[in-house]
Amino acid sequence: MTAEETEGISVLIADDQALVRAGFRSILESQPGISVVGEARDGHDAVDLARRRRPDVVLMDIQMPNLDGLEATRRILAESGDTAVLMLTTFDLNEYVYEALRAGASGFLLKDVPPEQLAAGIRVVAQGEALLAPSITKRLIQEFANAAPVPAAPPKGLDELTAREHEVFKLVARGLSNAEIAAELIVSETTVKTHVARVLMKLGLRDRVQAVVLAYESGVSVPGRAARP
């Protein structure tokens, strides 16, 4: 059992449908080490409850009345860097993936995800990691491929990266896991974890999701074109 499971992971559920909230609560409360500390029916409720309950993870529906999940996510993360947001939606659409990650979400899942994957996703983001499946990464990359030309200015802190860290940064942007990066660079996973941690620290990023977004927005990695030196 991990430290997170021993101490318990607190979850806030934000969805405008009562039946959906009840379903998620039932699933999560049957999982060891996970407790539901509140339910929000719209974005305003989510922001207020997150401020008062300080959950480890917020399960956030994207489409809600009064204040949508994207804006609620921005406000919650602006107030607390200790809370992770896992976005949920019934729609598998590019713009939702892109905007959710831009808003600072640590992961993105469809509402019909199997219960065990939902629980696993919560544990992943509660540990400070990003839940960025390869299929989501591919969609995100395609979104950037169809976007306007990238700005000329490189991201702040890029010049502080070593050659190997820059290489790792580009592999992270491709959506590779630590194990895949280790295999490609012929190094250990522990070494990769160290490089990834240094990349995030030097670039001022919270997790791998932000690294992917930054890499493509800044032109460090560009689909269909050579990456900027």
C-alpha positions, 0 to 999 in steps of 0.5 A: 500500500502506498503512502497516499493510500495509507493517509487517504486521498480526499476527493471533491466531485464536481458535476451538475448531474446528481445521479452522476455525482452519486455514481462517482461517490459510490465507486470511490467510497468502495476504494481503499484509501479514497474518501469523498469530501464533498459534491459540487453542482456547478463551477462556483460550488466547486471553487467554494468547496475546494477552498473550504475542504482542500481536497487532494483531487477534484473530479471536474466536469467540463460542461456545467452551468453558471461557471464551467469546469475550465474556469473553475479549474483555473480559479482552484489552481490559482488558490491552491497548488496542492490540489490536482484536477482530473477533468471528466467529460462525456465528449471526446473532443480535441478542444476540450482536451486542449483547453483542459490541459491549458487550464492546468488540469493534471489529467483527462478522462471520459465519464464512461471510464471503468471504475478501476481506471477512475480510481487509478487515475485519482491515485496517479494525480494525487501523487503529483503525476500527470494522467496523460494517456498516449491517445490524449497526447496524440490528440493534443499534438494534432491540435498544435499541428493545426494551430497558428505558427508558434511564437519565436521566443523560447520558454524561460529557463530553456537555456538552463537545460543540459543537452540531455535534459533538453533531449528528455524534454522533447521525449516527454513532449512526445508523450513517452513514459519514463520507461520508454524514455529510458529505453530510447536513451539507454539509461535507467528509469531512475536516471530519467526520473531525475532528468524529468524532475530537473526539467520541470524545476528549471522550466517552472512546470508543475507536471508532464502535462504542462511540459507537453503544452509548453513544448508545442506552444513554444516550438521546442517540439513541432509536429511535422517540422524539425524542432527548434535547436 
